[in-house]
Amino acid sequence: MVNELYRSKSEEEGWFCDNARKAAVVVINPNMPVTEIGPGVDLGFRWICVGGIRIYSCYWSPNTHFNDYEVFLDRLEWSIRRATGPVLVAGDFNAKSSEWGDPREDLALKPPPQTHPT
C-alpha cells in the first residue's frame, strides 16, 4: 500500500490509484495475477483482487470537513460489503484517537454521552 503519493506509475506498471492519486495498491511482482480491479473513480480508496483477497488502499486528508469524511467512510463500507471473499483494508485514515496512541482525540470518534432519565 502506498499513501500520500507524490508520484505514481501506470496500471500497466502495477500501480492502482484512487481518483485523487493519494492511495494506491502496488503489485511489485509482475507474476502475481490481479484477477479483478476496482474502478479508479473513487476518491480516497482503490482496490484490487489478488489470490482471492480484495485488497484496499485508503487515504483521507485530515484537512477536510468531518461530513466529507463520513461520506468517504460510507462509500468505503458500501464497497467492502459488496466483496464476495476475504478483504484486507489498509491505509491512512487520519483519525486521531488514544485507542492507537494519539494524544489527541477526534470528537466525532468519542461515543455520545449517556443520558439517564431522572
N, C-alpha and C positions, 0 to 999 in steps of 0.2 A: 504494500500500500504506500502511496505517496500522497502527502497532503501539503497544501500551500505551495504548489509547484511554481517555479519561476520559468521553467520551460518544459516542454514535453515533446515527445516524438509522436509519430503517427500510429494508428491502429495496426498497420502493416508491420510496424516495429515492436508491437506488443504493448502499446500504451493505450488504455481505455479510460478516457477522461469524461468528467461531467461537463455540462454545458459551460460553466464558468472557468473550466480548466484549473480548478483548485483541488480536485480529488481525482485520483487515478488508481486503477488496478493495473499493475505492470506484470506481464508474463516475461520472465527472463529466459526461461528455457524454451527455445523455438520448437522443441519436440513435444512440448506439453500441449495436448489438444484442447482448445477452447471450444466447447460444444454449444454454447449459447451466449449471446451478447445482449445486454440490456440497452435500451435506447439511450443515446447520448444527449437527450434533450432535458434531462432532469438537472436542476440546479441543486448542488450540494452532495450528490452521490452518483455513483456509477457501479454497475455490477456486471459480472461475467460468470459463467459456469465452467468449472474445471474439475474433472474427476467426480462429477455428480454433486458438487458443492457449489451453491450460489455464493459468490464472494462479493461483498460490498466494500467500497472505499468511500468514506464520507468526510466532508469538511464543511463547517459552518462558521462564518466570521463572528467574532464577538461584537462587532460594530454594527449590528442590525437591531431592529426593534424586536421585542420578545414575541409579538404576534407573528412576525415573519418566521421566527424560529419554530413556533408551534406549527405553522403551515408546513415547514420543511419536515418536521418530525412526523406529521400526519401523512405526508406523501411517502416518506421512507417506510413507515409502518404499512401503508397500503401495498407498497411494492413487496415488502418482505412476506406479508400474508399470502401473496399470490405464488410464492415459491412452492414447488412440489416436492422438495427434498431438503436436505440439511442446508443451513445458512450460516455464513460467517460474516459478521459485521465488525468493521474496524474503522477508526477514524478519529478526527479531532473535532469534537462537538463544542468545544469552548464553553462548557458549563462548569461553573465553579461550585464546589461542594466539599465540605470537610470529609465526606464519605471516601473521597480519593485523595485526601491530603492537602487540599487547597485551603489556605487560611480564610479565604472569603467564601461567602455563600450567596448564590443567586437566590433572590427572594422567591421566585417562582418555583424553585425546587423544594422549598420548605412546605411541609404539609400545612393546610389551613388550621388555625387554632380551633380546638374543640370547644363547643359551646354546650353547656348543660342547662336544661330547664330548671328554673328555681321555684 
